[in-house]
Amino acid sequence: MNPQQFDEFMAFGDRIRVDQEERTKRMKEEKQQEEEMQRIREHNQMILETRSYYPFINQNFVYFLKEVGGNRVKIGWSNTVHTRVYDVSKDLFSNNGLVIGLFRGNATLEARCHEIFEDDRMIGMREIFYHSDHMKTFLQNVMSDEEKELVGTLNEYMGRCVVGWGGRT
């Protein structure tokens, strides 16, 4: 190899090294941009979830969760109803629950609801009741328009998040 060929060979190697460095730099920038976009997506999702959950955060609710396609209703209460109904639906109704009633109240009001529906209680079950006409009428009369809207909001949100969630009562 003569000196001119050697110089051309070294220049070619330098171009390859520079191209590789530029490619590595572009890939690093693209990765950083993708990570930033992921952070933005996660932030936007958090905002969406916060807005969806806002009416439910740190407020006590008595809820009536019905098994879709069945006749069982769980009456409970929680100050994190948006997560509680998901957990109960998953554990008790195999992700197949629908909120049919929701109103502001605490454990005392929940216990009162248990007394009201004592005749509808499933044998051997503490908080599980049959879905009766009496219960339907009660929920229609007791829930405010805002609470009825919250039922829809909660079911709509859960329908986007949980496979099998939803249906008609």
C-alpha positions as CSV (number, residue, x, y, z in Angstrom):
1,M,0.0,0.0,0.0
2,N,1.5,3.3,-1.0
3,P,1.2,6.5,1.1
4,Q,-1.6,7.9,-1.0
5,Q,-3.6,4.6,-0.6
6,F,-2.9,4.6,3.1
7,D,-4.1,8.2,3.4
8,E,-7.3,7.3,1.5
9,F,-7.8,4.2,3.7
10,M,-7.4,6.3,6.8
11,A,-9.8,9.0,5.5
12,F,-12.3,6.3,4.7
13,G,-12.0,5.0,8.3
14,D,-12.4,8.5,9.6
15,R,-15.6,8.9,7.6
16,I,-17.0,5.6,8.9
17,R,-16.2,6.6,12.5
18,V,-17.8,10.1,12.1
19,D,-20.9,8.5,10.4
20,Q,-21.1,6.0,13.3
21,E,-20.8,8.8,15.9
22,E,-23.5,10.8,14.2
23,R,-25.8,7.7,14.0
24,T,-25.2,7.0,17.7
25,K,-25.9,10.7,18.5
26,R,-29.2,10.6,16.4
27,M,-30.3,7.4,18.1
28,K,-29.6,8.9,21.5
29,E,-31.6,12.0,20.6
30,E,-34.5,9.9,19.3
31,K,-34.5,7.8,22.4
32,Q,-34.5,11.0,24.5
33,Q,-37.4,12.4,22.5
34,E,-39.3,9.1,22.8
35,E,-38.7,9.1,26.6
36,E,-40.0,12.7,26.8
37,M,-43.1,11.8,24.7
38,Q,-43.7,8.8,27.1
39,R,-43.4,11.2,30.1
40,I,-45.9,13.5,28.4
41,R,-48.3,10.6,27.7
42,E,-48.1,9.4,31.3
43,H,-48.6,12.9,32.6
44,N,-51.7,13.4,30.3
45,Q,-53.0,10.0,31.5
46,M,-52.6,11.0,35.1
47,I,-54.5,14.3,34.4
48,L,-57.3,12.3,32.7
49,E,-57.5,9.8,35.6
50,T,-57.4,12.6,38.2
51,R,-60.3,14.4,36.4
52,S,-62.2,11.1,36.2
53,Y,-61.6,10.3,39.8
54,Y,-61.9,13.8,41.1
55,P,-65.5,13.5,42.4
56,F,-64.6,10.3,44.2
57,I,-61.3,11.2,45.9
58,N,-61.5,11.4,49.7
59,Q,-65.3,11.4,49.9
60,N,-67.3,8.7,51.6
61,F,-69.8,6.9,49.4
62,V,-72.2,4.0,49.9
63,Y,-72.2,1.9,46.8
64,F,-74.4,-0.8,45.3
65,L,-72.4,-3.0,42.9
66,K,-74.5,-5.5,40.9
67,E,-73.2,-8.6,39.2
68,V,-74.0,-8.2,35.4
69,G,-76.1,-11.1,34.2
70,G,-76.8,-12.1,37.8
71,N,-78.9,-11.1,40.7
72,R,-76.3,-10.4,43.4
73,V,-75.6,-6.9,44.8
74,K,-72.8,-5.9,47.1
75,I,-73.7,-3.0,49.4
76,G,-70.6,-1.4,50.8
77,W,-68.9,2.0,51.5
78,S,-65.5,3.5,50.8
79,N,-63.7,6.8,50.7
80,T,-61.9,5.5,47.6
81,V,-64.9,4.2,45.8
82,H,-63.3,4.4,42.3
83,T,-60.7,1.7,43.4
84,R,-63.0,-0.2,45.8
85,V,-65.7,-1.0,43.2
86,Y,-62.9,-2.2,40.8
87,D,-61.5,-4.5,43.5
88,V,-64.9,-5.9,44.5
89,S,-65.9,-6.4,40.9
90,K,-62.7,-8.2,40.2
91,D,-62.7,-10.4,43.3
92,L,-66.4,-11.0,43.8
93,F,-67.9,-10.8,40.3
94,S,-64.9,-11.8,38.0
95,N,-64.6,-8.3,36.6
96,N,-68.3,-8.3,35.7
97,G,-69.8,-5.7,38.0
98,L,-71.9,-2.6,37.4
99,V,-72.4,0.3,39.9
100,I,-76.2,0.7,40.2
101,G,-76.3,3.0,43.2
102,L,-74.0,5.5,44.8
103,F,-74.6,8.2,47.3
104,R,-72.6,10.1,49.9
105,G,-72.5,8.3,53.2
106,N,-70.3,6.4,55.6
107,A,-70.3,3.0,57.4
108,T,-73.3,4.0,59.5
109,L,-75.4,4.7,56.4
110,E,-74.1,1.4,54.9
111,A,-75.3,-0.5,58.0
112,R,-78.7,1.2,57.7
113,C,-78.9,0.1,54.1
114,H,-78.1,-3.4,55.2
115,E,-81.0,-3.2,57.7
116,I,-83.4,-1.8,55.0
117,F,-82.6,-4.7,52.7
118,E,-82.4,-7.4,55.4
119,D,-85.2,-9.4,53.7
120,D,-83.2,-9.4,50.5
121,R,-79.9,-10.6,52.1
122,M,-78.5,-13.8,50.6
123,I,-78.4,-16.5,53.2
124,G,-75.0,-16.6,54.9
125,M,-73.8,-13.5,53.3
126,R,-73.1,-10.3,55.2
127,E,-73.0,-7.7,52.5
128,I,-74.5,-9.5,49.5
129,F,-78.2,-9.0,48.6
130,Y,-80.7,-10.0,45.9
131,H,-81.4,-7.3,43.4
132,S,-85.1,-6.6,44.2
133,D,-87.7,-4.2,42.9
134,H,-87.6,-2.7,46.4
135,M,-83.9,-1.9,45.9
136,K,-84.5,-0.4,42.5
137,T,-87.2,1.9,43.8
138,F,-85.0,2.9,46.8
139,L,-82.1,3.8,44.7
140,Q,-84.2,5.9,42.3
141,N,-85.7,7.8,45.2
142,V,-82.6,8.2,47.3
143,M,-79.9,9.3,44.8
144,S,-79.6,12.9,43.8
145,D,-79.2,13.8,40.1
146,E,-75.5,14.5,40.7
147,E,-75.1,11.0,42.3
148,K,-76.9,9.4,39.4
149,E,-74.5,11.2,37.1
150,L,-71.5,10.0,39.2
151,V,-72.8,6.4,38.7
152,G,-72.6,6.9,35.0
153,T,-69.2,8.5,35.2
154,L,-67.8,5.7,37.3
155,N,-69.2,3.0,35.1
156,E,-68.0,4.8,31.9
157,Y,-64.5,5.2,33.3
158,M,-64.4,1.6,34.5
159,G,-65.7,0.4,31.2
160,R,-62.6,1.9,29.5
161,C,-60.3,0.2,32.1
162,V,-61.7,-3.2,32.9
163,V,-62.4,-5.9,30.5
164,G,-66.0,-7.3,30.9
165,W,-67.1,-4.3,32.9
166,G,-70.5,-2.9,32.2
167,G,-73.8,-4.1,30.9
168,R,-77.4,-3.5,31.7
169,T,-79.1,-4.1,35.0
